[in-house]
Amino acid sequence: MSEKPMGKNVISAGRDINADTVLAGDNATLHVGTQKINLPDPSSFNINEEIEALKAILAVVGGDRQTNVNSAMMEIEGELNKPDEAQDKDLVGETLERALSYAQKGEKFTELIEKIKPHVLKATSWLGENWNKLLSLIGISV
């Protein structure tokens, strides 16, 4: 059996890697987990209140993209201020995905994740099944 080089951050897979995360490094440790949950009924909450609460939390995430996060959340509010029949849920979903992607780079994102989760869960429920992918941004699967 041949000796594998150590200390070179080599990852070797026989065939497939079935994971979202692969970590390379000497003596590296990674703890990763996802939660599996059921989404709440969209009629059980007010989406405007959820977005307002999420906007307030994300306003302090920090980092180079804070302005982008704030702008995206304001775009969502603008869309939600339209009459229900005129709201574009796909636009809201795309913009929320963008806001969360920017927020992930923020200095306090990890610290705020537990506060962010309930609002993203409800927003995802309101947006519909096509937007369940947002949950992976906060470590949740359905």
C-alpha positions as CSV (number, residue, x, y, z in Angstrom):
1,M,0.0,0.0,0.0
2,S,1.5,3.4,-1.0
3,E,2.0,6.1,1.7
4,K,-0.1,9.2,1.2
5,P,1.6,12.6,1.6
6,M,0.7,14.3,4.8
7,G,0.7,18.0,5.4
8,K,-0.1,18.9,1.8
9,N,-3.9,19.3,2.2
10,V,-4.7,16.5,-0.2
11,I,-8.2,15.3,-0.6
12,S,-8.6,11.9,-2.2
13,A,-12.0,10.4,-3.0
14,G,-12.3,6.9,-4.5
15,R,-15.4,7.9,-6.5
16,D,-17.9,10.3,-5.0
17,I,-18.0,12.9,-2.3
18,N,-21.6,13.3,-1.0
19,A,-21.3,16.4,1.1
20,D,-21.7,20.1,1.0
21,T,-18.4,20.6,2.8
22,V,-15.0,19.2,2.3
23,L,-12.3,20.4,4.7
24,A,-8.6,20.1,4.0
25,G,-5.9,21.0,6.5
26,D,-3.5,19.6,9.0
27,N,-5.3,18.8,12.3
28,A,-8.4,20.6,11.0
29,T,-11.7,20.1,12.8
30,L,-15.1,20.9,11.5
31,H,-18.5,20.4,13.1
32,V,-21.3,20.7,10.6
33,G,-25.0,20.0,11.1
34,T,-28.3,20.7,9.5
35,Q,-31.7,20.6,11.0
36,K,-34.7,19.0,9.3
37,I,-37.9,20.8,10.0
38,N,-41.5,21.4,8.8
39,L,-42.3,24.9,7.5
40,P,-45.1,26.9,9.3
41,D,-48.4,27.5,7.6
42,P,-48.2,30.9,5.7
43,S,-51.6,31.9,7.1
44,S,-50.2,31.8,10.6
45,F,-48.0,34.9,10.4
46,N,-47.7,38.3,8.7
47,I,-44.9,38.2,6.0
48,N,-44.4,42.0,6.3
49,E,-43.7,41.7,10.1
50,E,-41.3,38.8,9.4
51,I,-39.4,40.7,6.8
52,E,-39.2,43.8,9.0
53,A,-37.8,41.7,11.9
54,L,-35.3,40.1,9.6
55,K,-34.3,43.5,8.2
56,A,-33.6,44.7,11.7
57,I,-31.4,41.7,12.5
58,L,-29.5,41.8,9.3
59,A,-28.9,45.5,9.7
60,V,-26.2,44.7,12.3
61,V,-24.5,41.8,10.6
62,G,-21.6,44.0,9.6
63,G,-18.9,43.5,7.0
64,D,-18.1,44.9,3.6
65,R,-21.5,44.0,2.1
66,Q,-23.7,45.6,4.8
67,T,-24.9,48.3,2.4
68,N,-25.9,45.6,-0.1
69,V,-27.8,43.6,2.6
70,N,-29.7,46.8,3.6
71,S,-30.5,47.6,0.0
72,A,-31.8,44.1,-0.7
73,M,-34.0,44.2,2.3
74,M,-35.4,47.6,1.3
75,E,-36.2,46.1,-2.2
76,I,-38.1,43.3,-0.5
77,E,-40.1,45.8,1.6
78,G,-40.9,47.8,-1.6
79,E,-42.3,44.6,-3.3
80,L,-44.3,43.7,-0.2
81,N,-45.9,47.2,-0.1
82,K,-47.6,46.4,-3.3
83,P,-51.1,44.9,-3.3
84,D,-51.0,41.1,-2.7
85,E,-52.0,40.3,-6.3
86,A,-49.2,42.5,-7.6
87,Q,-46.4,41.0,-5.4
88,D,-43.8,39.0,-7.3
89,K,-42.8,36.2,-5.0
90,D,-39.9,35.1,-7.2
91,L,-38.5,38.6,-7.1
92,V,-38.8,38.6,-3.3
93,G,-37.1,35.1,-3.2
94,E,-34.2,36.2,-5.4
95,T,-33.7,39.4,-3.4
96,L,-33.8,37.5,-0.1
97,E,-31.3,35.0,-1.4
98,R,-29.0,37.8,-2.4
99,A,-29.4,39.5,1.0
100,L,-28.6,36.3,2.9
101,S,-25.6,35.6,0.7
102,Y,-24.2,39.0,1.4
103,A,-25.1,38.7,5.1
104,Q,-23.2,35.3,5.3
105,K,-20.0,37.3,4.7
106,G,-20.8,39.6,7.6
107,E,-18.8,39.7,10.8
108,K,-21.8,38.8,13.0
109,F,-23.7,36.3,10.8
110,T,-22.8,33.2,12.8
111,E,-23.6,35.0,16.0
112,L,-27.0,36.1,14.7
113,I,-28.0,32.8,12.9
114,E,-30.4,31.6,15.6
115,K,-32.3,35.0,15.5
116,I,-32.3,34.9,11.7
117,K,-33.7,31.3,11.3
118,P,-37.4,31.7,12.4
119,H,-37.9,34.6,10.0
120,V,-36.2,32.9,7.0
121,L,-38.3,29.8,7.8
122,K,-41.5,31.8,7.6
123,A,-40.4,33.8,4.5
124,T,-39.6,30.5,2.8
125,S,-43.0,29.1,3.7
126,W,-44.7,32.2,2.3
127,L,-42.6,32.1,-0.9
128,G,-43.4,28.4,-1.6
129,E,-41.5,25.2,-2.3
130,N,-39.4,26.6,-5.1
131,W,-37.6,28.7,-2.5
132,N,-36.7,25.9,0.0
133,K,-33.1,26.4,-1.2
134,L,-33.0,29.5,1.0
135,L,-32.9,27.3,4.0
136,S,-29.6,25.8,3.1
137,L,-28.1,29.3,3.7
138,I,-29.1,29.0,7.3
139,G,-28.2,25.3,7.8
140,I,-31.8,23.9,7.6
141,S,-33.3,21.3,5.2
142,V,-36.9,20.3,4.7
